[in-house]
Amino acid sequence: MQPSRVKGFFYAMVSSCTFGMIPLFSLPAMKAGMLTQSVLIYRFGFGTLFILLGMLLMKISPKITWSQFWRIAILAFFSTAGAVTLIYGYNFMPSGPATTIQFSYPVFTCLIMMIFFHERLTLRVAIAIILAILGVMGLSGMNLSDFRGFSFLGLGIELLAGLTYAIYLVLVPIFKVDKVDSLSLTFWVFAISVGYLVLWALLTTGIQPITTAEVGINLFLLGFAPTAISNLTLIIGLRHIGSTMTSILGAMEPLTAMVIGILVFNEPLTTTIALSFLCIIISVTILILKK
């Protein structure tokens, strides 16, 4: 395998693993009374500061052209829309089923690439998608035989989260912002996202202050691992292996969340969970072993 593809697979998996930590840090803040708008403002605000610090240490200039700016502004819009709908959906259903539904984005990504860019869906990729979705469904504990109490509003919100995230994944390599350094690109996506979120908050609920140290720590970590690290490695992964492969490797997100639950919160390791782990590992292996 070419070194660039190895690098792409590595960064894509790092991105999905860290992205899977979103519920770990966002749900405690929401349970403490912080609304979606404020959670996201602090998430991307802290993320922007982390990326800016990295740029200062590595002496990377944030300078971009006007042509690059409007393209990044569009990317930031879809990035923000995906983040808003994902976390907002937690108000209507548990994070497990919400993650399952939001994981529709590999399917949306493949459909977009097939319809608009004439990418061929191979048997290998189709099998990988099916195994990944089955694995995610098993990890979520979603009961397909009993829909009592199921929120169809939450379903619509999380499907929208999957679609907007898929559009973001497709546009990053297509918008040809390769000349912008990965750190600089991530910085501008975050900074513009904060602007969108602040405007939304001012028109609706306002911006809530951080009232306790526990909430502050959770928001700080939310801005670091599943935001700064995840998005930076996502952009690097997209540049090396493309939208479709990167989206399928996102199956590591719920896998990470479940491992955290087992190791940190002593959740049981059932046969269903073990088989789901196996499905996801096979799915990722199928893609990595492709010549």
FENZISUL-V55619 format. One record per residue. N is the residue number from 0. SS is DSSP state (@ for helix, = for strand, . for the rest). Layout:
BEGIN
n=N ss=SS
n=N ss=SS
END
This chain:
BEGIN
n=0 ss=.
n=1 ss=.
n=2 ss=@
n=3 ss=@
n=4 ss=@
n=5 ss=@
n=6 ss=@
n=7 ss=@
n=8 ss=@
n=9 ss=@
n=10 ss=@
n=11 ss=@
n=12 ss=@
n=13 ss=@
n=14 ss=@
n=15 ss=@
n=16 ss=@
n=17 ss=@
n=18 ss=@
n=19 ss=.
n=20 ss=.
n=21 ss=@
n=22 ss=@
n=23 ss=@
n=24 ss=@
n=25 ss=@
n=26 ss=@
n=27 ss=@
n=28 ss=@
n=29 ss=@
n=30 ss=@
n=31 ss=.
n=32 ss=.
n=33 ss=.
n=34 ss=.
n=35 ss=@
n=36 ss=@
n=37 ss=@
n=38 ss=@
n=39 ss=@
n=40 ss=@
n=41 ss=@
n=42 ss=@
n=43 ss=@
n=44 ss=@
n=45 ss=@
n=46 ss=@
n=47 ss=@
n=48 ss=@
n=49 ss=@
n=50 ss=@
n=51 ss=@
n=52 ss=@
n=53 ss=@
n=54 ss=@
n=55 ss=@
n=56 ss=@
n=57 ss=@
n=58 ss=.
n=59 ss=.
n=60 ss=.
n=61 ss=.
n=62 ss=.
n=63 ss=.
n=64 ss=.
n=65 ss=@
n=66 ss=@
n=67 ss=@
n=68 ss=@
n=69 ss=@
n=70 ss=@
n=71 ss=@
n=72 ss=@
n=73 ss=@
n=74 ss=@
n=75 ss=@
n=76 ss=@
n=77 ss=@
n=78 ss=@
n=79 ss=@
n=80 ss=@
n=81 ss=@
n=82 ss=@
n=83 ss=@
n=84 ss=@
n=85 ss=@
n=86 ss=@
n=87 ss=@
n=88 ss=@
n=89 ss=.
n=90 ss=.
n=91 ss=.
n=92 ss=.
n=93 ss=.
n=94 ss=@
n=95 ss=@
n=96 ss=@
n=97 ss=@
n=98 ss=@
n=99 ss=@
n=100 ss=@
n=101 ss=@
n=102 ss=.
n=103 ss=.
n=104 ss=@
n=105 ss=@
n=106 ss=@
n=107 ss=@
n=108 ss=@
n=109 ss=@
n=110 ss=@
n=111 ss=@
n=112 ss=@
n=113 ss=@
n=114 ss=@
n=115 ss=@
n=116 ss=@
n=117 ss=.
n=118 ss=.
n=119 ss=.
n=120 ss=.
n=121 ss=.
n=122 ss=@
n=123 ss=@
n=124 ss=@
n=125 ss=@
n=126 ss=@
n=127 ss=@
n=128 ss=@
n=129 ss=@
n=130 ss=@
n=131 ss=@
n=132 ss=@
n=133 ss=@
n=134 ss=@
n=135 ss=@
n=136 ss=@
n=137 ss=@
n=138 ss=@
n=139 ss=@
n=140 ss=.
n=141 ss=.
n=142 ss=.
n=143 ss=.
n=144 ss=.
n=145 ss=.
n=146 ss=.
n=147 ss=.
n=148 ss=.
n=149 ss=.
n=150 ss=.
n=151 ss=@
n=152 ss=@
n=153 ss=@
n=154 ss=@
n=155 ss=@
n=156 ss=@
n=157 ss=@
n=158 ss=@
n=159 ss=@
n=160 ss=@
n=161 ss=@
n=162 ss=@
n=163 ss=@
n=164 ss=@
n=165 ss=@
n=166 ss=@
n=167 ss=@
n=168 ss=@
n=169 ss=@
n=170 ss=@
n=171 ss=@
n=172 ss=@
n=173 ss=@
n=174 ss=.
n=175 ss=.
n=176 ss=.
n=177 ss=.
n=178 ss=.
n=179 ss=.
n=180 ss=.
n=181 ss=@
n=182 ss=@
n=183 ss=@
n=184 ss=@
n=185 ss=@
n=186 ss=@
n=187 ss=@
n=188 ss=@
n=189 ss=@
n=190 ss=@
n=191 ss=@
n=192 ss=@
n=193 ss=@
n=194 ss=@
n=195 ss=@
n=196 ss=@
n=197 ss=@
n=198 ss=@
n=199 ss=@
n=200 ss=@
n=201 ss=@
n=202 ss=@
n=203 ss=.
n=204 ss=.
n=205 ss=.
n=206 ss=.
n=207 ss=.
n=208 ss=.
n=209 ss=.
n=210 ss=.
n=211 ss=.
n=212 ss=@
n=213 ss=@
n=214 ss=@
n=215 ss=@
n=216 ss=@
n=217 ss=@
n=218 ss=@
n=219 ss=@
n=220 ss=@
n=221 ss=@
n=222 ss=@
n=223 ss=@
n=224 ss=@
n=225 ss=@
n=226 ss=@
n=227 ss=@
n=228 ss=@
n=229 ss=@
n=230 ss=@
n=231 ss=@
n=232 ss=@
n=233 ss=@
n=234 ss=@
n=235 ss=@
n=236 ss=@
n=237 ss=@
n=238 ss=@
n=239 ss=@
n=240 ss=@
n=241 ss=@
n=242 ss=@
n=243 ss=@
n=244 ss=@
n=245 ss=@
n=246 ss=@
n=247 ss=@
n=248 ss=@
n=249 ss=@
n=250 ss=@
n=251 ss=@
n=252 ss=@
n=253 ss=@
n=254 ss=@
n=255 ss=@
n=256 ss=@
n=257 ss=@
n=258 ss=@
n=259 ss=@
n=260 ss=@
n=261 ss=@
n=262 ss=@
n=263 ss=@
n=264 ss=.
n=265 ss=.
n=266 ss=.
n=267 ss=.
n=268 ss=.
n=269 ss=.
n=270 ss=@
n=271 ss=@
n=272 ss=@
n=273 ss=@
n=274 ss=@
n=275 ss=@
n=276 ss=@
n=277 ss=@
n=278 ss=@
n=279 ss=@
n=280 ss=@
n=281 ss=@
n=282 ss=@
n=283 ss=@
n=284 ss=@
n=285 ss=@
n=286 ss=@
n=287 ss=@
n=288 ss=.
n=289 ss=.
n=290 ss=.
END
